[in-house]
Amino acid sequence: MTLCSEVEPLCISRALLAVCNSVRDLVVIVNDSLTPSNHIAKITAIAHQRVNILLQSFTSRDVAILVKAFVTYVRPLLEYNTVVWTPHLEGDIRTIENVQRRFTK
């Protein structure tokens, strides 16, 4: 078996298969280099949107209520299936932590 830099097209029953750079499976985006950066960018963007909605929705600034809302609506999004896409790059970790930092300002 030889490795080459060119990707040969794959066919099934003479039908050409498309080559994809990333695939979404069980809500986790996996790219061809197996890094979770695309997935982390997507979920943190959604988490920032949810944080904005929470901060605009609550007129009260009671810390207990806001923490419960964050734990209920934002944290599950960030923690879903972390066993599969555990961030190991420092930039990815900072991106995830910025969601909570922004919420607590």
Secondary structure as the mmCIF struct_conf table of DSSP 4:
data_model
#
loop_
_struct_conf.conf_type_id
_struct_conf.id
_struct_conf.beg_label_comp_id
_struct_conf.beg_label_asym_id
_struct_conf.beg_label_seq_id
_struct_conf.end_label_comp_id
_struct_conf.end_label_asym_id
_struct_conf.end_label_seq_id
BEND BEND1 SER A 5 GLU A 6
HELX_LH_PP_P HELX_LH_PP_P1 VAL A 7 LEU A 10
STRN STRN1 CYS A 11 ILE A 12
TURN_TY1_P TURN_TY1_P1 SER A 13 ARG A 14
STRN STRN2 ALA A 15 LEU A 16
HELX_LH_PP_P HELX_LH_PP_P2 LEU A 17 VAL A 19
BEND BEND2 ASN A 21 ASN A 21
STRN STRN3 SER A 22 ASP A 25
TURN_TY1_P TURN_TY1_P2 LEU A 26 VAL A 27
STRN STRN4 VAL A 28 ASN A 31
TURN_TY1_P TURN_TY1_P3 ASP A 32 SER A 33
BEND BEND3 PRO A 36 PRO A 36
HELX_RH_AL_P HELX_RH_AL_P1 SER A 37 SER A 57
HELX_RH_AL_P HELX_RH_AL_P2 VAL A 63 TYR A 73
TURN_TY1_P TURN_TY1_P4 VAL A 74 VAL A 74
HELX_RH_AL_P HELX_RH_AL_P3 ARG A 75 GLU A 79
TURN_TY1_P TURN_TY1_P5 TYR A 80 ASN A 81
HELX_RH_AL_P HELX_RH_AL_P4 THR A 82 TRP A 85
BEND BEND4 LEU A 89 LEU A 89
HELX_RH_AL_P HELX_RH_AL_P5 GLU A 90 THR A 104
#
